[in-house]
Amino acid sequence: MDLSLARRRTLRRTGTDAEAVLWARLRAKRLMGFKFRRQHPFGPYILDFYCPDRHLAVELDGGQHFNSAAQNYDQRRTTLLLRRGIRVLRFPTDLVFREPIAVLDAIVLALGGGPSP
């Protein structure tokens, strides 16, 4: 089995509560009819959520993302994704619980309104 596939399956099984909450709102085209993929591979990276129609990645950052080494890694990763035409939205995981509507509104705004034909 492909190591990336095995890793994505593990990430799906062991995802955070915040990922589960957001996925419940994104899956099955529940957000304005847009399709999202969970734990989507892109080059050497695995994106938390990805909307292929709008080339939009949504990343949830837990506490491990707030040290300087992780922030440098995330910045390099975001720069590479931007160069490849993928926009990246990042949210702290606690925001999904504290302000879920604000998170969804930001995603809708990044999607640019309704789904493309």
C-alpha positions as CSV (number, residue, x, y, z in Angstrom):
1,M,0.0,0.0,0.0
2,D,1.1,3.5,-0.8
3,L,2.6,5.1,2.3
4,S,0.8,8.4,1.6
5,L,-2.5,6.5,1.5
6,A,-1.8,4.7,4.7
7,R,-0.8,8.0,6.4
8,R,-4.0,9.7,5.1
9,R,-6.1,6.8,6.5
10,T,-4.5,7.1,9.8
11,L,-5.0,10.9,9.9
12,R,-8.7,10.3,9.1
13,R,-9.1,7.8,11.9
14,T,-7.2,9.8,14.5
15,G,-8.4,13.2,13.5
16,T,-9.0,15.9,16.1
17,D,-12.4,16.8,17.4
18,A,-12.1,20.2,15.6
19,E,-11.5,18.3,12.3
20,A,-14.6,16.2,12.9
21,V,-16.8,19.2,13.6
22,L,-15.6,21.1,10.5
23,W,-15.8,18.0,8.3
24,A,-19.4,17.5,9.4
25,R,-20.1,21.0,7.8
26,L,-18.0,20.5,4.7
27,R,-18.6,16.9,3.6
28,A,-21.1,15.8,1.1
29,K,-21.3,19.3,-0.5
30,R,-23.0,20.7,2.6
31,L,-21.3,24.1,2.3
32,M,-23.0,25.8,-0.7
33,G,-22.7,22.8,-2.9
34,F,-18.9,22.8,-2.9
35,K,-17.0,19.5,-2.8
36,F,-14.3,19.2,-0.2
37,R,-11.8,16.4,0.3
38,R,-10.4,15.4,3.7
39,Q,-6.7,14.6,4.2
40,H,-6.0,15.4,0.5
41,P,-2.4,14.7,-0.8
42,F,-0.6,17.5,-2.5
43,G,3.1,16.8,-3.3
44,P,4.8,15.9,-0.1
45,Y,2.0,17.4,2.0
46,I,-1.4,16.3,3.2
47,L,-4.0,19.0,3.4
48,D,-6.6,18.9,6.1
49,F,-9.4,19.9,3.7
50,Y,-9.3,20.8,0.1
51,C,-11.9,22.2,-2.4
52,P,-10.6,21.3,-5.9
53,D,-13.1,23.6,-7.6
54,R,-11.6,26.7,-6.0
55,H,-8.1,25.4,-5.3
56,L,-8.6,26.2,-1.6
57,A,-7.0,24.4,1.3
58,V,-8.4,24.8,4.8
59,E,-5.9,23.9,7.6
60,L,-6.7,23.6,11.3
61,D,-3.7,24.4,13.5
62,G,-3.5,22.9,17.0
63,G,-1.0,23.9,19.7
64,Q,1.9,22.2,18.0
65,H,1.7,24.8,15.3
66,F,2.5,27.7,17.6
67,N,6.3,27.2,18.1
68,S,8.7,29.0,15.9
69,A,9.9,25.8,14.1
70,A,6.4,24.8,13.2
71,Q,5.5,28.3,12.1
72,N,8.5,28.3,9.8
73,Y,7.5,25.0,8.4
74,D,3.9,26.1,7.9
75,Q,5.1,29.3,6.1
76,R,7.3,27.3,3.7
77,R,4.4,24.9,3.1
78,T,2.0,27.8,2.4
79,T,4.4,29.5,0.1
80,L,4.8,26.3,-2.0
81,L,1.0,25.8,-2.1
82,L,0.5,29.4,-3.2
83,R,3.1,29.0,-6.0
84,R,1.1,26.0,-7.2
85,G,-2.1,28.0,-7.2
86,I,-3.6,26.8,-4.0
87,R,-4.9,29.4,-1.5
88,V,-4.6,28.4,2.2
89,L,-6.9,29.4,5.0
90,R,-5.6,28.6,8.5
91,F,-7.6,28.5,11.7
92,P,-6.6,27.6,15.2
93,T,-8.5,24.5,16.3
94,D,-10.2,26.2,19.2
95,L,-11.8,28.8,16.9
96,V,-13.8,26.0,15.3
97,F,-15.5,25.5,18.7
98,R,-15.6,29.2,19.9
99,E,-16.7,30.8,16.6
100,P,-17.9,28.1,14.2
101,I,-20.0,30.5,12.1
102,A,-17.1,32.9,11.7
103,V,-14.9,30.0,10.4
104,L,-17.6,28.9,7.9
105,D,-18.2,32.6,6.8
106,A,-14.4,32.9,6.1
107,I,-14.5,29.7,4.1
108,V,-17.6,30.9,2.1
109,L,-15.9,34.3,1.5
110,A,-12.7,32.5,0.2
111,L,-14.9,30.3,-2.0
112,G,-16.2,33.4,-3.7
113,G,-19.9,32.7,-3.3
114,G,-21.8,29.9,-5.0
115,P,-20.2,26.9,-6.7
116,S,-18.9,27.2,-10.2
117,P,-21.1,25.7,-12.9
